[in-house]
Amino acid sequence: MAREKEFNEEVKRKVLLWSDRHCCVCGKVCGLDIEVAHIDPKLKGPKSSEIENAIPVCYHCHADLGRYYDGHPRGTKYKDEEIKMRRDQVYERYTRRLVPALVLKVLSAELPKVIFGVLPVGRFIPVQVKGVVNVFLDGEDLGAIESSKPYYAGQIIWNLNPGVGFVGNFTLPEKCCNIDGKGKDLQLEVKMKVIDPYEREHVLLPVCFTFDWVGKSWFLEPTSFSQLKPYLSSSKKIA
């Protein structure tokens, strides 16, 4: 099938590095005997040649991906979503060693100031990080932290070098500060992406920090805000 546009060299370089030249269907190492195939060959326009539509495969699996006959089906067809998930499993297997463990810290401070830290653990190859910190007051999403330098809004990439962690601070929206805190729910949800040396993004699971108005400190909730919200006092009042 003729395609409007093949994958460019940058896309090929990335996916071959991410897979360590292993077939992303059968998992075998291929060396030179590998091709970068289109997951959905029917896609038109720029999306056809984007990295999300690419998959490194051996010759045998490349043929298998395209030989299923819908009119007389035998076996179980590879669906696009399954192919992408299998591909991402292989990418993760060969790139996760490049990602350091990160400890996220939200420390007590006199509101509206908050101290925030990203502390890598152990030895690692230099990586980059993007972070978004969202503020929630009584279940209302007040958006990402804004400042003159949007470190906490996912707009600036942080460089993490071995042995170096970061501790910074930001100011909460004014709406969070002109209250005595009684009966109020104040949360920070942190979403982080680690960009490895091969330029692959590893999305960490979101975590949430809740402010304790009595102790004037933050404690970690091992879940996202969306999971936590139904159990907050503000949600129970509304219900």
DAFEN-V725073 format. One record per run of one state. SS is the DSSP state (H for helix, E for strand, - for the rest). FROM is the first residue (numbers start at 1). TO is the last residue. If there is no record, write none. Layout:
<<SS;FROM;TO> <SS;FROM;TO>>
//
This chain:
<<-;1;8> <H;9;19> <-;20;21> <E;22;22> <-;23;28> <E;29;29> <-;30;34> <E;35;38> <-;39;44> <H;45;49> <-;50;50> <H;51;53> <E;54;57> <-;58;58> <H;59;66> <-;67;69> <H;70;72> <-;73;79> <H;80;98> <-;99;100> <E;101;107> <-;108;112> <E;113;121> <-;122;126> <E;127;137> <-;138;139> <E;140;144> <-;145;152> <E;153;153> <-;154;157> <E;158;160> <-;161;165> <E;166;171> <-;172;173> <H;174;176> <-;177;185> <E;186;195> <-;196;200> <E;201;203> <-;204;206> <E;207;212> <-;213;216> <E;217;221> <-;222;224> <H;225;231> <-;232;232> <H;233;238> <-;239;239>>
//
